[in-house]
């Protein structure tokens, strides 16, 4: 702490007409401003009325508050923003009920390792200060218990003297890798009390976050030896692309080793058109003798055949294949949720941040290759072989995309192609859903910011997409969201946020009028049990009536067209919508699509 640095409220500590001109909530507002949060997303609530007033009148609405229609949306906008930029937003939610609304957003931010600074309020904890009924119903003994199992840390300071220290600690914990959300809860009475004594803020010169975890040099030497000795090493990155240099670091490592890269797609870890890219390819594992996990816990899904109905896995790699794990191991895993996946048995584990480990490992590999002609030849031959596999795979996908080209409703591959035709010469960004992987199969993801990573599940996408669009606002980039219908029905109010706060992006509906992922599961069960497949739609469909998304969007301030069922009409509609987005207006094109698995 630097006792010479105090909050701006202390300049006005004297009373005016008997009313204090400085309040304890001003300290929290000072901290939010000092820590550089660019925006605050929130849904209003009386439990933080003191802080709200401080943010408006003490801070001058700097950073600006962006009102949302639901606390989950507020968290998901921050989640998307963090994925796109690596930087957190502050989110404020109202006491017990607002926190309850936010919980799914918090959980997904935790599993996706997104830093979100979540602020809440409770009480007053002093029973004598509570209003009848409402303050009692909205107060919890330990409010953080609602989210404690899926945040990195939570805290409720007992008085104003604990506010600064805990805020600084929370920020440090949130931003230390592996990152994730934190929750700070402030007593309503604490916020609304006059500021009676100076409170020192952290010095702007003090370190906010510790340095990254560096690898053990000997362990990294051993890892380099394993990799150069392998005949067919496969690289499996998951969160490498969270770092601004991760995408290029992966290219450097793959090229030094001539090794195929199977991107798990939680972030954009590798360019899709690079000849060593082998995402979504099962054959690449058949001759693997070393699979290297790079900040990766989701290792079973890409390396096994999954029999969904019998819940069995069959490995794609041969017996005797070794494993190498470089990443955070089991640092920061939930004691409650099992999102950490199955524990991998590996020949070696290297505890390190891949942002440091991969460049160092690449250097070690290059050192081993430069004076070894035979090794260099083997690496070049392997790279050439992978390149041929890559070329064949991309050609196959392009051919498959023509299946059902003129079908009605529209095939998803055709929709992805129509969008690509209109955006490929723009500086574009795709938000979450990659047209159910067709964009990754057909588009050229040639820059790290093109896509922040995969969609996470129904009820998450439109909020995160809006946060990604907010992150790119003012950059001149064209942000595109492939928006599923079921997801938008959860959170249609998020459309109003984009219109209200002037966050333009292109929303292309993948509207198959169903929760088809679950519908497909019911078809699978019906086939196994011999029950009628034609009844699988029950409890799954989104028709009769079919939602009119264009009308909904127009009612919330968007430009919108649709529903479109003829693929020939998509291109012109996209051109009109893109023109609107470039003028600063969000635009939605509702395309009715096929039921596809």
C-alpha positions in Angstrom: 0.0 0.0 0.0 1.1 3.6 -0.6 -0.4 5.8 2.1 0.2 8.8 -0.1 -2.3 7.5 -2.6 -5.9 7.9 -1.4 -9.3 7.8 -3.1 -10.8 10.9 -4.7 -13.5 10.9 -2.1 -11.1 12.1 0.6 -10.9 15.5 -1.2 -14.6 16.1 -0.2 -14.7 14.6 3.3 -16.4 17.6 4.8 -20.1 17.6 5.4 -22.3 20.0 3.3 -25.6 21.0 4.8 -25.3 18.2 7.3 -25.0 15.5 4.6 -21.7 13.7 4.2 -20.1 14.3 0.8 -18.0 11.1 0.8 -19.3 7.6 1.3 -17.8 4.2 1.8 -19.1 3.0 -1.5 -16.9 5.7 -3.1 -13.9 3.5 -2.1 -15.3 0.6 -4.1 -16.0 2.9 -7.1 -12.4 4.2 -6.8 -11.0 0.7 -7.0 -13.1 -0.2 -10.0 -11.8 2.8 -11.8 -8.2 2.4 -10.7 -8.1 -1.3 -11.8 -9.0 -0.3 -15.4 -12.2 -2.2 -16.1 -13.4 -0.8 -19.4 -17.1 -1.5 -18.7 -19.5 -2.6 -16.0 -22.3 -4.9 -17.0 -25.2 -5.1 -14.6 -28.9 -5.6 -14.0 -29.9 -3.0 -11.4 -30.7 -3.8 -7.8 -31.4 -1.9 -4.6 -28.8 -3.9 -2.5 -26.0 -2.0 -4.3 -27.8 1.4 -4.6 -25.0 3.0 -2.6 -22.3 1.7 -5.0 -24.5 2.6 -8.0 -24.7 6.2 -6.9 -21.0 6.3 -6.4 -20.3 4.9 -9.9 -22.7 7.5 -11.4 -21.9 10.6 -9.4 -18.5 10.0 -7.8 -16.9 8.3 -10.8 -19.0 10.1 -13.4 -20.1 6.8 -15.0 -16.4 6.0 -15.7 -16.2 3.1 -16.5 -19.6 3.2 -18.2 -22.3 1.0 -16.8 -24.1 -1.2 -19.5 -27.5 -2.3 -18.4 -28.5 -5.9 -19.2 -31.8 -7.8 -19.1 -30.6 -10.7 -16.9 -27.7 -11.3 -14.6 -26.7 -14.4 -16.6 -26.4 -12.2 -19.7 -24.3 -9.7 -17.8 -21.8 -12.4 -16.9 -21.8 -13.9 -20.3 -21.1 -10.6 -22.0 -18.1 -10.3 -19.7 -17.1 -13.9 -20.5 -17.2 -13.2 -24.2 -15.2 -10.0 -23.8 -12.6 -11.8 -21.7 -12.2 -14.6 -24.3 -11.8 -12.0 -27.1 -9.4 -9.7 -25.3 -7.9 -11.5 -22.3 -9.1 -8.6 -20.1 -11.9 -8.7 -17.5 -15.1 -6.7 -17.1 -16.7 -5.8 -13.8 -20.2 -7.3 -13.4 -22.6 -6.3 -10.6 -25.5 -8.5 -9.5 -28.3 -7.9 -6.9 -28.0 -9.7 -3.6 -29.2 -13.4 -3.3 -31.6 -13.3 -6.2 -29.3 -11.6 -8.7 -26.5 -14.0 -7.8 -28.9 -16.9 -8.3 -29.7 -15.7 -11.8 -26.1 -15.3 -12.6 -24.9 -18.8 -11.6 -24.9 -20.6 -14.9 -23.0 -17.7 -16.5 -20.5 -17.9 -13.6 -20.1 -21.7 -13.9 -19.4 -21.5 -17.7 -16.9 -18.7 -17.1 -15.2 -21.0 -14.6 -15.0 -24.0 -16.8 -13.9 -21.9 -19.8 -11.2 -20.1 -17.7 -12.6 -16.6 -18.3 -11.7 -13.9 -15.8 -14.8 -12.1 -14.6 -14.8 -9.7 -11.6 -18.3 -10.4 -10.1 -19.5 -7.9 -7.5 -22.6 -8.4 -5.4 -24.3 -7.1 -2.3 -26.2 -8.3 0.7 -27.9 -7.3 3.9 -27.7 -5.1 5.7 -26.1 -7.7 7.9 -27.1 -5.6 10.9 -30.6 -6.8 11.5 -31.6 -3.4 13.0 -31.1 -1.7 9.6 -33.1 -4.2 7.5 -36.4 -3.2 5.8 -39.2 -5.6 6.6 -39.5 -8.7 4.4 -37.4 -7.7 1.4 -34.1 -7.2 3.1 -34.5 -10.3 5.1 -35.4 -12.4 2.1 -32.5 -11.1 0.1 -29.8 -11.6 2.8 -27.7 -14.7 3.2 -25.4 -15.8 6.0 -22.6 -16.6 3.6 -23.8 -15.4 0.2 -20.7 -16.6 -1.6 -21.8 -20.2 -0.9 -24.0 -20.0 -4.0 -20.9 -19.8 -6.3 -18.0 -20.9 -4.1 -17.6 -24.2 -5.8 -17.0 -22.6 -9.2 -15.2 -19.3 -8.6 -11.5 -19.0 -7.8 -12.2 -17.0 -4.7 -15.0 -15.2 -2.9 -15.0 -12.7 0.0 -17.3 -10.4 1.9 -15.3 -7.8 3.9 -16.5 -7.1 7.4 -15.8 -3.4 7.2 -14.4 -0.6 5.1 -10.8 -1.4 6.2 -11.1 -4.8 4.5 -12.4 -3.6 1.1 -9.1 -2.4 -0.5 -7.0 -5.4 0.5 -9.6 -8.0 -0.6 -10.3 -6.2 -3.9 -6.6 -6.3 -4.7 -6.3 -9.9 -3.7 -9.4 -10.8 -5.8 -8.0 -9.2 -8.9 -4.7 -10.9 -8.5 -6.4 -14.3 -8.0 -8.7 -13.8 -11.0 -5.9 -12.8 -13.4 -3.4 -15.5 -12.3 -3.3 -18.4 -14.6 -5.3 -20.5 -14.9 -7.8 -17.6 -14.8 -11.4 -17.6 -13.7 -14.2 -15.6 -12.1 -14.1 -14.3 -8.5 -17.0 -12.9 -6.4 -16.9 -10.0 -4.0 -19.9 -9.3 -1.8 -20.5 -5.9 -0.1 -22.9 -5.3 2.8 -25.5 -2.7 1.8 -24.9 -0.9 5.1 -21.2 -0.8 4.5 -21.8 0.9 1.1 -24.2 3.4 2.5 -22.2 4.5 5.5 -20.4 7.9 5.5 -16.6 7.8 4.9 -15.2 9.0 8.2 -11.5 8.4 7.8 -8.9 8.3 5.0 -8.6 4.9 3.3 -5.4 4.3 1.2 -5.7 2.8 -2.2 -3.1 0.5 -3.7 -0.3 2.4 -5.3 -0.6 2.4 -9.1 3.0 1.2 -9.2 2.3 -1.9 -7.3 2.2 -5.3 -9.1 -1.4 -6.4 -9.7 -0.6 -10.0 -10.8 2.3 -12.3 -10.2 4.6 -13.7 -12.9 3.7 -16.8 -14.9 4.6 -20.4 -13.9 7.9 -21.2 -15.7 8.8 -24.8 -16.6 11.5 -26.8 -14.8 14.5 -26.5 -17.2 15.5 -30.1 -16.8 11.9 -31.3 -17.3 11.7 -29.3 -20.5 15.0 -30.7 -21.8 13.5 -34.2 -21.2 10.3 -33.2 -23.0 12.3 -32.0 -26.0 14.2 -35.3 -26.2 10.9 -37.2 -26.1 9.5 -35.1 -28.9 12.5 -35.3 -31.3 12.8 -39.0 -30.7 9.2 -39.8 -31.6 8.4 -41.1 -35.0 4.9 -39.6 -35.1 4.2 -37.1 -32.4 0.8 -35.4 -32.2 0.2 -32.0 -30.5 -3.1 -31.5 -28.7 -3.6 -27.9 -27.6 -6.7 -26.7 -25.7 -6.1 -23.3 -24.0 -2.8 -22.3 -25.6 -4.6 -19.6 -27.7 -5.8 -17.8 -24.6 -2.5 -15.9 -24.7 -2.0 -13.3 -27.4 1.1 -15.2 -28.7 -0.3 -18.7 -28.3 -1.4 -19.0 -31.9 2.0 -18.1 -33.4 3.8 -20.1 -30.7 1.9 -23.2 -31.7 2.9 -22.6 -35.4 6.5 -22.3 -34.3 6.5 -25.5 -32.3 4.6 -27.6 -34.9 6.9 -26.4 -37.7 10.1 -27.1 -35.7 8.8 -30.6 -35.1 7.0 -31.3 -38.4 4.2 -32.6 -36.2 0.4 -32.6 -36.8 -1.7 -30.4 -34.6 -5.2 -31.5 -33.5 -6.8 -28.3 -32.1 -9.4 -29.1 -29.5 -10.9 -25.7 -30.4 -11.6 -24.3 -26.9 -9.5 -21.4 -28.3 -8.2 -20.8 -31.7 -4.9 -22.4 -31.2 -3.8 -23.0 -34.8 -4.6 -21.7 -38.3 -7.0 -23.9 -40.2 -5.2 -23.7 -43.5 -1.8 -24.5 -42.2 -0.5 -27.8 -43.7 0.1 -29.2 -40.2 -3.5 -28.6 -39.1 -5.3 -31.9 -38.5 -8.2 -30.8 -36.4 -11.2 -33.2 -36.4 -9.2 -35.9 -38.1 -9.2 -39.4 -36.6 -6.6 -41.0 -38.8 -3.8 -38.8 -37.6 -3.7 -40.8 -34.3 -3.3 -44.3 -35.9 0.4 -44.2 -35.9 1.0 -41.9 -33.0 3.8 -42.9 -30.6 3.7 -39.7 -28.5 0.6 -37.5 -27.9 1.5 -34.2 -26.2 -1.2 -32.3 -24.2 -0.6 -28.6 -24.2 -2.7 -26.8 -21.5 -5.3 -29.5 -22.3 -7.7 -31.4 -20.1 -10.2 -32.3 -22.9 -8.0 -35.1 -24.2 -10.3 -38.1 -24.4 -12.9 -36.7 -26.9 -10.5 -36.1 -29.9 -8.4 -39.2 -29.3 -11.3 -41.8 -29.0 -14.3 -43.0 -30.8 -17.3 -42.3 -28.6 -20.2 -44.7 -28.7 -22.8 -42.4 -27.3 -25.6 -44.9 -26.8 -23.5 -47.5 -24.9 -21.2 -44.8 -23.3 -18.0 -46.6 -24.3 -14.8 -45.2 -25.7 -12.4 -46.9 -28.2 -8.9 -45.3 -28.5 -7.8 -44.1 -31.9 -4.1 -44.4 -30.9 -2.1 -47.7 -30.8 -1.1 -49.5 -27.7 2.2 -48.4 -26.4 1.6 -44.7 -27.4 3.3 -42.5 -24.8 1.8 -39.2 -23.5 3.4 -36.0 -22.4 1.5 -33.3 -20.5 2.6 -29.7 -20.4 0.3 -27.3 -18.6 -1.3 -26.5 -15.2 -2.0 -30.2 -14.2 -4.6 -30.1 -11.5 -4.1 -26.5 -10.3 -7.5 -24.8 -9.8 -10.0 -27.7 -10.2 -13.4 -27.6 -8.6 -14.1 -29.7 -5.6 -17.7 -29.9 -6.8 -17.9 -30.0 -10.6 -15.9 -32.7 -12.6 -15.1 -30.5 -15.6 -11.5 -31.5 -15.1 -12.2 -34.7 -17.1 -10.5 -38.1 -16.7 -7.0 -38.1 -15.2 -4.4 -38.8 -18.0 -1.7 -41.4 -17.5 1.4 -39.8 -18.9 5.1 -40.7 -19.2 6.0 -37.1 -18.1 4.1 -34.1 -16.7 5.6 -30.6 -16.9 4.0 -28.0 -14.7 4.1 -24.7 -16.6 2.3 -22.0 -18.4 2.4 -22.9 -22.1 3.0 -19.2 -22.8 6.5 -19.7 -21.4 6.9 -23.4 -22.1 6.1 -23.6 -25.8 8.6 -21.0 -27.0 11.4 -22.5 -24.8 10.5 -26.0 -26.0 10.6 -24.8 -29.6 14.1 -23.4 -29.1 15.3 -26.7 -27.5 13.9 -28.6 -30.4 15.6 -26.3 -33.0 18.9 -26.7 -31.1 18.6 -30.5 -31.5 17.8 -30.4 -35.2 20.2 -27.8 -36.5 23.3 -30.0 -36.5 21.5 -33.3 -37.1 20.9 -33.9 -40.8 19.1 -37.2 -40.3 16.7 -35.7 -37.8 16.0 -32.7 -40.0 15.3 -35.0 -42.9 12.9 -37.1 -40.8 11.0 -34.0 -39.6 10.7 -32.6 -43.2 9.4 -36.0 -44.4 6.9 -36.2 -41.6 5.7 -32.6 -42.3 5.3 -33.4 -46.0 3.2 -36.5 -45.1 1.0 -34.5 -42.7 0.6 -31.8 -45.4 -0.8 -34.4 -47.8 -3.2 -35.6 -45.1 -4.3 -32.0 -44.5 -4.8 -31.3 -48.2 -6.9 -34.5 -48.6 -9.0 -33.7 -45.5 -9.8 -30.1 -46.6 -10.7 -31.3 -50.1 -13.0 -34.0 -48.7 -14.8 -31.4 -46.5 -15.2 -29.1 -49.5 -16.8 -32.0 -51.5 -19.0 -32.9 -48.6 -20.2 -29.3 -48.3 -22.0 -29.7 -51.6 -24.3 -32.4 -50.3 -27.8 -31.1 -50.2 -26.7 -27.9 -51.8 -30.1 -26.8 -52.9 -32.1 -28.5 -50.2 -35.0 -26.8 -48.3 -34.6 -26.0 -45.5 -31.0 -24.9 -46.0 -28.1 -27.1 -45.2 -25.7 -25.8 -42.7 -22.7 -26.3 -44.9 -24.4 -24.2 -47.6 -25.2 -21.5 -45.1 -21.5 -21.4 -44.0 -20.4 -21.1 -47.6 -22.9 -18.3 -48.3 -21.6 -16.3 -45.3 -18.0 -17.0 -46.2 -18.6 -15.7 -49.8 -19.7 -12.4 -48.3 -17.2 -11.9 -45.5 -13.9 -13.4 -46.8 -12.6 -10.1 -48.0 -13.6 -8.3 -44.8 -11.6 -8.2 -41.6 -14.0 -10.6 -39.9 -14.5 -12.3 -36.5 -16.7 -15.3 -35.7 -18.1 -15.4 -32.2 -18.9 -18.9 -30.8 -20.7 -21.4 -32.8 -18.7 -22.2 -35.9 -21.7 -23.2 -38.0 -21.4 -26.6 -36.2 -17.8 -26.8 -37.4 -18.4 -26.1 -41.1 -16.7 -22.7 -40.8 -13.6 -24.4 -39.4 -13.7 -26.9 -42.2 -14.2 -24.4 -45.0 -13.0 -20.9 -43.9 -9.4 -19.6 -43.5 -8.8 -18.8 -39.9 -5.6 -16.9 -40.6 -5.3 -14.6 -37.6 -5.6 -15.3 -33.8 -8.5 -13.0 -33.3 -10.7 -14.6 -35.9 -12.4 -16.8 -33.3 -12.1 -17.0 -29.5 -13.2 -20.6 -29.3 -16.1 -23.0 -29.4 -19.7 -22.6 -28.2 -20.3 -24.0 -24.8 -24.0 -25.0 -24.7 -27.5 -23.9 -25.0 -28.3 -20.7 -23.0 -24.7 -19.3 -23.3 -24.2 -18.2 -26.9 -26.0 -14.9 -27.5 -24.6 -13.3 -24.3 -21.0 -14.4 -25.1 -21.4 -13.4 -28.8 -22.5 -9.9 -27.6 -19.5 -9.7 -25.4 -17.2 -10.6 -28.3 -18.8 -8.0 -30.4 -18.4 -5.4 -27.6 -14.7 -6.3 -27.5 -14.2 -5.6 -31.2 -16.4 -2.5 -31.3 -14.6 0.4 -33.0 -12.0 -1.8 -34.6 -13.6 -1.9 -38.1 -13.9 -5.7 -37.9 -17.1 -7.4 -39.0 -18.3 -9.6 -36.2 -20.5 -12.6 -37.2 -22.6 -14.8 -34.9 -24.0 -18.1 -36.1 -26.9 -18.1 -33.7 -28.9 -21.2 -32.8 -32.6 -20.7 -32.3 -32.9 -22.6 -29.0 -30.1 -20.6 -27.5 -31.6 -17.3 -28.5 -35.0 -18.3 -27.0 -33.3 -18.5 -23.6 -31.9 -15.0 -23.7 -33.7 -13.0 -26.5 -33.4 -9.9 -24.3 -29.7 -9.8 -25.1 -30.6 -8.4 -28.5 -31.8 -5.2 -26.8 -28.4 -4.8 -25.2 -26.7 -4.6 -28.6 -29.2 -2.0 -29.9 -29.2 0.0 -26.7 -25.4 0.2 -26.3 -24.7 0.4 -30.1 -22.8 -2.9 -30.4 -23.2 -3.8 -34.1 -22.7 -7.4 -35.3 -24.2 -9.7 -37.9 -26.4 -12.5 -36.4 -27.1 -15.3 -38.8 -29.7 -17.6 -37.5 -29.1 -21.4 -37.6 -32.8 -21.9 -37.1 -33.7 -25.6 -37.3 -36.7 -25.0 -35.1 -35.7 -27.6 -32.6 -33.4 -28.4 -29.7 -31.9 -30.9 -32.2 -28.9 -32.0 -30.2 -31.3 -33.6 -27.7 -33.7 -34.7 -30.4 -30.9 -36.6 -32.0 -30.1 -38.3 -28.7 -33.8 -39.4 -28.6 -33.5 -40.8 -32.1 -30.5 -42.8 -31.0 -32.3 -44.2 -28.0 -35.4 -45.0 -30.1 -33.2 -47.0 -32.5 -31.7 -49.0 -29.7 -35.0 -49.7 -28.0 -37.1 -50.2 -31.1 -39.5 -47.3 -30.2 -40.9 -45.0 -32.9 -38.3 -42.6 -34.2 -41.0 -40.3 -35.4 -42.0 -39.6 -31.8 -38.5 -38.3 -30.9 -39.5 -34.7 -31.6 -41.9 -34.6 -28.6 -40.6 -32.2 -26.0 -37.9 -31.1 -28.5 -39.5 -29.0 -31.3 -39.7 -25.2 -31.6 -42.6 -25.0 -34.0 -46.4 -24.5 -33.8 -45.8 -21.7 -33.5 -42.3 -21.2 -34.9 -40.7 -18.2 -33.3 -40.4 -15.2 -35.7 -36.9 -14.1 -34.9 -36.8 -11.3 -37.4 -39.9 -9.7 -35.9 -38.4 -10.2 -32.4 -35.2 -8.5 -33.5 -36.9 -5.6 -35.1 -38.9 -5.0 -32.0 -35.7 -4.8 -30.0 -34.0 -2.2 -32.3 -32.3 -4.5 -34.9 -32.3 -4.6 -38.7 -33.7 -8.0 -39.5 -34.9 -10.2 -42.4 -36.4 -13.6 -42.6 -37.3 -16.3 -42.2 -35.4 -17.4 -45.3 -35.9 -21.0 -46.6 -34.4 -20.8 -50.1 -30.6 -20.7 -50.1 -30.6 -18.6 -53.2 -32.0 -15.7 -51.2 -29.3 -15.7 -48.5 -26.5 -13.9 -50.4 -28.5 -10.7 -51.1 -29.9 -10.6 -47.6 -26.4 -10.9 -46.2 -25.2 -8.0 -48.3 -28.0 -5.8 -47.0 -27.4 -6.8 -43.4 -23.6 -6.3 -43.7 -24.2 -2.8 -45.0 -26.4 -2.1 -41.9 -23.7 -3.5 -39.5 -21.1 -1.2 -41.1 -23.4 1.7 -40.5 -23.5 0.8 -36.8 -26.8 -1.1 -36.6 -26.9 -4.8 -35.4 -28.5 -7.0 -38.0 -30.2 -10.4 -37.9 -30.8 -12.8 -40.8 -33.1 -15.6 -39.9 -32.3 -18.7 -42.0 -34.3 -21.9 -41.6 -31.9 -24.8 -41.6 -32.0 -28.6 -41.8 -32.0 -30.9 -38.8 -28.4 -32.0 -38.8 -26.3 -33.9 -36.3 
